[in-house]
Amino acid sequence: MKTTTDSAAAALAALGHPARLTLFRLLVRAGPDGLLVGEIAARLDMPLSTLAHHLRSLKQAGLIMQSRNGREVETRADTDALRDVLGFLMSECCKGLPALADLD
């Protein structure tokens, strides 16, 4: 999926909340297998209702993927989506800045 201004803004807004940024960092560190929702809640010491709210925001922004395995929900960071957002920022927002020329 091609990143647009709207999708980049949604992703950055979702990551702009401290709890969601902490949650996303935890999922990135968990790797491609991700974590079960219960594991996330325990590691972050977060009530399930609060966690569900933050997961919904990250999912709507396209930054996480979830799959059901029986009664359990596995959650993974979509690192490709994050790379797309960062690439969009570098190519569309920072184009032509000499200080950032090495990052292209």
VENHU-V358105 format. One record per helix or strand of 3 or more residues. SS is the DSSP state (H for helix, E for strand). FROM is the first residue (numbers start at 1). TO is the last residue. If there is no record, write none. Layout:
SS_FROM_TO + SS_FROM_TO
This chain:
H_5_15 + H_18_30 + H_37_44 + H_48_60 + E_64_69 + E_72_77 + H_79_93 + H_98_103
